[in-house]
Amino acid sequence: MPIAIALVLIGIITLAVGVFSAAVGWVYVSIGATALAGVVLFVVHQSGHRRPSAAPPAADAGDAGAAPAAASDDVAADVAFPIAGYEELRVTEVLPLLASLDAAALAEVRRRETQTKGRATVLARIDELLGPPAGLPADAPDAGRPDTADAGRPDTG
């Protein structure tokens, strides 16, 4: 980021020099510095928006290079949660990931979805994958499933 700021400053200074000295070469240097700053900012922006995977890779307990335990609760919660970066994902990104999760992971995703965004499409897909609650026939309404009152809320993501 400091590189981009420096390039923008160079662009501003060379533009001012070019305008006041009537030397066209400085204006071209300004345009080049500004374009390069734009490229740097684009690269930094793209590197910050990498798509998370369905589950973070587990570190081998015997691996000498394994990372130490998470320092903050937020990081620890994200590592334990079945879908990395879940809060930033849209419905269309979450739905394909659900099929690869087991029942316990689906229940955890359902709990978080209910507590946070409450997107009906995500909750309905989790319910499909989990099947009917124990003791209910397959065609019975979801009266026994917890938190289904939120399932009618509109999707926002």
Stockholm file with secondary structure:
# STOCKHOLM 1.0

chainA/1-157         MPIAIALVLIGIITLAVGVFSAAVGWVYVSIGATALAGVVLFVVHQSGHRRPSAAPPAADAGDAGAAPAAASDDVAADVAFPIAGYEELRVTEVLPLLASLDAAALAEVRRRETQTKGRATVLARIDELLGPPAGLPADAPDAGRPDTADAGRPDTG
#=GR chainA/1-157 SS CHHHHHHHHHHHHHHHHHHHHTCHHHHHHHHHHHHHHHHHHHHHHHHTTCCCCSSCCCCCTTCTTCCCCCSSHHHHHHHHSSSTTGGGCCHHHHHHHHTTSCHHHHHHHHHHHHHTTCCHHHHHHHHHHHCSCTTSCTTSCGGGSTTGGGGGSCCCC
#=GC SS_cons         CHHHHHHHHHHHHHHHHHHHHTCHHHHHHHHHHHHHHHHHHHHHHHHTTCCCCSSCCCCCTTCTTCCCCCSSHHHHHHHHSSSTTGGGCCHHHHHHHHTTSCHHHHHHHHHHHHHTTCCHHHHHHHHHHHCSCTTSCTTSCGGGSTTGGGGGSCCCC
//
